[in-house]
Amino acid sequence: MTAADTARPARKARTPRKPRDRVRKASFTQALNNALDLAMDKHAEMFLIGEDIAEMGGDFGVTKGLLASYGPERVRDTPLSEAAIIGTCAGAAMVGMRPVAEIMFADFIAECYDQVVNNVAKLHYMFDGQFKAPLVIRTACGGGFGGGPHHSQSVEGWFLNVPGIVIVAPSNPVDAKGLLLASIDSDDPVLFLEHKALYRSRAEVPPEYYTTPLGEASIAREGTDVTVVAAMRMVPMALDAAAKAADDGISVEVVDLRTIRPYDAATVLASASRTGRVVVANEAPRIGGLGAELSARISEECFAQLRGPVVRVDGLDTPIPFSVPLEDIVLPGTDDIAAAISSAAQY
């Protein structure tokens, strides 16, 4: 068998969607869709795969219209088998493809946890660098819409202690596009978390191809009295709480992690050292989560600069209920962050 016998068939040429010349208002969903469109045009080896992503565009419309542009070879619907989706992507990535998988709800990653943790995350290491794993796993996470215990979880804690996985968690449409493009360009496996409550958020999103560096946090708001470290939905909540605190004369700095693993420890620790008071806000349950990791790291490395203990804002240690009033009790909100800021500012 010759190389010609195994060569992939030539792909059908297509005309990419023409971006507008000016910055335009776009939703989080539209920003992700635009990123996928631009990346598909750039990377001939890239394909999309997942449940109902072709004709339907996925449950949240992120892949809408891409089937018409790129065809069924590159926008592939699958059976209801998350393990098969990620197993297929692992093998495809090893032979030079650049798959982007959609897991409909983050909770369903439990069905492919073995593929992610024991195969995808370890490919580069196990084969001594002979293989790469340029795979992005997009998934919708988080609560706040009455989805109940199987459609509302924050799963970042499930992967925090898994070497080899990059966890990306944008809080706004501009970063969502830039971080997704950077994730697709990367040769490392990326778990790309999209909080469902952010899909309708809107911002001025540049139309061109741009990347937001992985592993770099941003200062979403500058302040001098208290630092709030957050990601995803907790960032806009922290910004609202910071605005309320300003009315009481408290200057709050908000650090948006953007990448959860590896997180930008330098930016977090520098902000904590400047203000001396820290609040860590995370939607997931308290035990064993991102808040615990950040609190421990800040307490260990900024002990001399801290004026008081790190204050954590987390979800309750209970499954998320269907009842929206009960869900409001279980999940943290703006008022909880505002109360934590007020508590930290007392020191």
C-alpha distance (Angstrom), angle and dihedral (degrees) to the residues before:
residue distance angle dihedral
M1 . . .
T2 3.80 . .
A3 3.77 130.8 .
A4 3.79 88.1 -105.3
D5 3.80 89.8 59.1
T6 3.80 92.2 56.3
A7 3.81 98.4 38.6
R8 3.79 116.0 122.1
P9 3.82 115.6 -111.6
A10 3.79 115.7 -100.4
R11 3.76 112.4 -90.3
K12 3.76 120.8 -119.0
A13 3.79 111.8 -100.4
R14 3.77 115.3 -119.2
T15 3.76 137.9 -176.0
P16 3.80 110.4 -118.7
R17 3.75 118.7 -132.0
K18 3.77 109.5 -90.1
P19 3.82 111.1 -116.9
R20 3.74 118.2 -137.2
D21 3.78 115.1 -106.3
R22 3.78 94.7 -126.5
V23 3.77 135.0 60.7
R24 3.79 108.1 -94.3
K25 3.77 138.3 -167.8
A26 3.79 109.9 -99.0
S27 3.77 136.8 168.7
F28 3.80 123.6 -119.4
T29 3.82 87.8 -105.5
Q30 3.81 93.2 50.3
A31 3.80 91.3 48.0
L32 3.81 90.7 54.5
N33 3.80 91.5 46.1
N34 3.79 91.0 51.3
A35 3.81 90.9 48.9
L36 3.80 91.4 52.7
D37 3.80 91.2 48.1
L38 3.81 93.0 51.1
A39 3.80 92.5 44.6
M40 3.81 93.1 48.6
D41 3.78 88.9 53.6
K42 3.81 91.9 49.1
H43 3.81 99.3 42.7
A44 3.82 114.2 51.4
E45 3.82 88.1 -176.2
M46 3.83 92.6 58.7
F47 3.79 123.7 101.9
L48 3.81 136.2 171.2
I49 3.78 121.9 -130.2
G50 3.79 134.6 177.5
E51 3.77 148.0 97.2
D52 3.83 115.5 -48.5
I53 3.80 93.1 -15.2
A54 3.81 97.3 127.5
E55 3.81 112.0 55.3
M56 3.82 95.4 13.0
G57 3.78 98.0 38.4
G58 3.79 90.6 -130.9
D59 3.79 127.7 -69.4
F60 3.79 91.2 -65.4
G61 3.80 101.0 35.1
V62 3.79 96.9 -113.2
T63 3.83 94.0 134.8
K64 3.80 95.5 38.2
G65 3.83 113.8 143.5
L66 3.80 95.8 8.6
L67 3.80 94.1 104.8
A68 3.81 89.9 60.9
S69 3.80 91.0 50.3
Y70 3.81 100.4 43.3
G71 3.79 107.9 19.3
P72 3.81 133.9 -129.3
E73 3.82 94.7 -65.3
R74 3.79 90.5 67.1
V75 3.82 100.9 28.6
R76 3.79 104.6 50.9
D77 3.79 129.9 -175.4
T78 3.80 115.5 -151.4
P79 3.79 139.7 -164.8
L80 3.80 117.7 -95.4
S81 3.79 95.4 -81.1
E82 3.79 118.3 115.6
A83 3.80 90.7 -178.3
A84 3.82 90.2 56.6
I85 3.81 91.6 47.4
I86 3.80 95.3 53.4
G87 3.80 93.8 37.4
T88 3.80 89.1 54.7
C89 3.79 90.7 47.8
A90 3.81 92.8 49.7
G91 3.79 91.8 54.8
A92 3.80 93.0 42.9
A93 3.81 91.8 51.0
M94 3.81 90.8 51.4
V95 3.81 91.9 57.9
G96 3.79 96.2 47.9
M97 3.79 106.0 -84.2
R98 3.81 122.6 127.3
P99 3.82 106.3 -141.2
V100 3.79 125.5 -172.1
A101 3.79 110.5 -161.6
E102 3.78 126.7 -164.8
I103 3.79 118.0 -148.7
M104 3.78 102.5 -165.3
F105 3.82 96.0 -138.2
A106 3.79 124.9 11.6
D107 3.78 90.1 -128.2
F108 3.82 88.3 68.3
I109 3.81 90.9 64.0
A110 3.79 83.8 87.4
E111 3.81 85.3 74.9
C112 3.82 92.2 59.2
Y113 3.79 99.8 28.6
D114 3.80 92.6 118.0
Q115 3.81 92.2 52.9
V116 3.81 91.7 49.7
V117 3.80 98.8 42.5
N118 3.81 103.4 33.3
N119 3.78 100.7 32.0
V120 3.81 115.5 19.9
A121 3.81 97.1 37.6
K122 3.81 93.8 48.3
L123 3.82 102.7 40.0
H124 3.79 97.1 99.7
Y125 3.81 92.8 44.4
M126 3.81 98.8 42.3
F127 3.80 93.7 51.1
D128 3.82 95.2 42.8
G129 3.80 92.8 -115.2
Q130 3.79 95.7 -51.9
F131 3.79 90.1 118.5
K132 3.79 131.5 39.3
A133 3.78 128.6 -157.8
P134 3.82 107.8 -141.8
L135 3.80 92.5 173.3
V136 3.81 128.8 139.2
I137 3.81 119.6 -161.3
R138 3.80 109.9 -162.2
T139 3.78 116.8 -165.3
A140 3.81 140.3 165.2
C141 3.78 114.0 -121.8
G142 3.78 141.0 171.1
G143 3.78 138.8 52.5
G144 3.77 140.0 -107.7
F145 3.81 100.7 110.6
G146 3.80 105.7 77.4
G147 3.80 95.1 -99.9
G148 3.79 95.2 141.2
P149 3.80 132.1 -138.9
H150 3.83 98.3 -42.7
H151 3.80 100.3 46.9
S152 3.81 105.0 36.7
Q153 3.79 110.6 55.8
S154 3.78 129.5 127.5
V155 3.80 103.9 -134.5
E156 3.80 104.3 -178.2
G157 3.81 90.4 102.7
W158 3.82 89.6 60.1
F159 3.82 89.2 65.6
L160 3.81 105.6 29.9
N161 3.81 93.7 100.0
V162 3.82 95.9 43.7
P163 3.83 110.7 104.2
G164 3.79 113.6 -143.4
I165 3.80 98.9 37.8
V166 3.81 123.5 104.7
I167 3.82 113.2 -153.4
V168 3.81 116.0 -156.5
A169 3.81 121.8 -170.3
P170 3.83 117.9 176.6
S171 3.80 123.2 -166.2
N172 3.81 101.9 -165.0
P173 3.83 140.4 30.0
V174 3.82 96.0 -104.3
D175 3.80 93.2 55.1
A176 3.81 91.6 38.8
K177 3.80 90.8 62.5
G178 3.80 96.1 41.2
L179 3.80 94.4 44.7
L180 3.80 93.3 47.4
L181 3.81 91.5 51.4
A182 3.81 90.3 48.0
S183 3.82 89.9 48.6
I184 3.81 92.1 51.7
D185 3.81 91.3 47.5
S186 3.81 90.7 50.6
D187 3.80 122.3 94.8
D188 3.82 91.0 -145.7
P189 3.81 125.2 88.6
V190 3.81 110.8 -100.1
L191 3.78 130.1 -161.5
F192 3.81 102.6 -153.9
L193 3.81 111.7 -160.9
E194 3.81 118.7 -157.6
H195 3.79 114.2 -171.9
K196 3.79 108.4 -139.9
A197 3.80 92.9 -140.9
L198 3.82 89.3 62.2
Y199 3.82 98.8 54.0
R200 3.82 92.9 93.6
S201 3.81 96.2 42.6
R202 3.79 112.6 115.1
A203 3.80 137.0 -151.9
E204 3.78 142.1 155.7
V205 3.82 102.3 -79.8
P206 3.83 120.9 -170.4
P207 3.82 110.8 -123.1
E208 3.81 97.3 -139.7
Y209 3.80 130.6 87.4
Y210 3.82 107.9 -86.3
T211 3.77 134.6 154.2
T212 3.78 131.7 -142.5
P213 3.83 109.8 -147.7
L214 3.78 116.0 -107.1
G215 3.78 115.6 -124.8
E216 3.80 95.3 28.0
A217 3.79 122.6 113.3
S218 3.79 123.1 -153.4
I219 3.78 132.2 -140.3
A220 3.79 101.1 -121.8
R221 3.81 91.7 -177.9
E222 3.79 129.6 8.8
G223 3.79 120.8 -132.0
T224 3.78 143.8 153.7
D225 3.81 109.4 -148.3
V226 3.81 109.0 48.9
T227 3.82 133.9 14.3
V228 3.80 120.1 -145.4
V229 3.82 115.5 -165.0
A230 3.79 114.6 -161.7
A231 3.80 146.7 144.1
M232 3.80 138.6 -153.2
R233 3.81 114.7 -10.1
M234 3.79 91.9 0.3
V235 3.81 90.4 67.5
P236 3.84 98.2 66.5
M237 3.79 88.0 41.4
A238 3.81 89.8 51.9
L239 3.80 90.5 49.3
D240 3.81 90.5 52.2
A241 3.81 90.4 48.1
A242 3.82 90.3 48.0
A243 3.80 90.5 53.5
K244 3.81 89.8 52.5
A245 3.80 90.9 47.6
A246 3.81 89.9 52.9
D247 3.81 88.3 62.4
D248 3.81 86.6 60.6
G249 3.79 92.7 48.7
I250 3.82 96.4 -101.7
S251 3.81 115.7 134.3
V252 3.81 109.6 -148.0
E253 3.78 127.8 -165.6
V254 3.82 115.0 -155.5
V255 3.81 118.8 -155.3
D256 3.81 114.3 -161.6
L257 3.81 106.6 -156.9
R258 3.84 95.0 -160.3
T259 3.83 89.1 179.0
I260 3.81 115.7 50.3
R261 3.80 97.7 -174.6
P262 2.95 114.5 60.0
Y263 3.80 90.4 16.7
D264 3.78 123.1 -164.1
A265 3.80 99.4 -101.3
A266 3.81 93.0 172.0
T267 3.82 93.6 60.8
V268 3.80 93.3 42.1
L269 3.79 94.5 48.7
A270 3.81 93.7 43.8
S271 3.80 91.3 53.2
A272 3.82 91.9 45.6
S273 3.80 90.6 50.7
R274 3.82 92.1 50.1
T275 3.79 97.2 50.4
G276 3.80 100.1 29.4
R277 3.82 90.8 -149.8
V278 3.81 123.1 83.8
V279 3.79 138.4 -171.7
V280 3.80 119.7 -172.6
A281 3.82 113.8 -158.9
N282 3.80 121.0 -164.4
E283 3.82 130.7 157.7
A284 3.81 96.2 -146.7
P285 3.83 122.8 88.4
R286 3.79 115.0 -76.5
I287 3.81 103.0 -117.5
G288 3.80 114.4 87.2
G289 3.80 95.6 -9.1
L290 3.78 140.3 125.6
G291 3.79 91.2 -84.9
A292 3.79 91.0 58.1
E293 3.82 92.2 50.6
L294 3.80 94.0 48.3
S295 3.79 93.8 43.7
A296 3.81 91.9 51.5
R297 3.82 93.7 46.3
I298 3.80 93.8 48.2
S299 3.80 92.5 45.5
E300 3.80 92.0 49.8
E301 3.79 98.8 45.4
C302 3.81 102.9 31.3
F303 3.80 99.3 36.9
A304 3.80 94.4 122.2
Q305 3.81 92.6 49.9
L306 3.81 98.1 44.8
R307 3.80 117.7 100.3
G308 3.80 93.0 -164.6
P309 3.80 142.6 -4.4
V310 3.79 121.7 -58.8
V311 3.81 108.4 -98.5
R312 3.81 116.4 -139.6
V313 3.80 126.7 -152.1
D314 3.81 111.7 -166.1
G315 3.77 144.0 149.9
L316 3.78 117.9 -90.4
D317 3.80 119.0 -92.8
T318 3.78 94.6 -105.8
P319 3.81 137.3 93.6
I320 3.79 112.7 -87.4
P321 3.82 111.0 -100.5
F322 3.82 127.5 -135.7
S323 3.80 90.6 -129.5
V324 3.80 108.4 94.9
P325 3.84 94.4 -149.2
L326 3.81 89.2 52.0
E327 3.80 91.0 44.4
D328 3.81 88.6 55.0
I329 3.80 87.8 57.9
V330 3.81 94.7 47.0
L331 3.82 97.9 46.4
P332 3.82 123.1 61.9
G333 3.79 119.9 -116.1
T334 3.80 143.6 -177.7
D335 3.81 93.3 -74.9
D336 3.81 90.9 54.4
I337 3.80 91.3 52.4
A338 3.81 91.0 46.0
A339 3.81 90.4 52.0
A340 3.81 90.6 49.0
I341 3.82 90.9 50.6
S342 3.79 90.1 51.0
S343 3.80 90.6 48.8
A344 3.81 93.5 48.7
A345 3.81 91.8 47.4
Q346 3.82 90.7 60.2
Y347 3.80 91.4 74.3
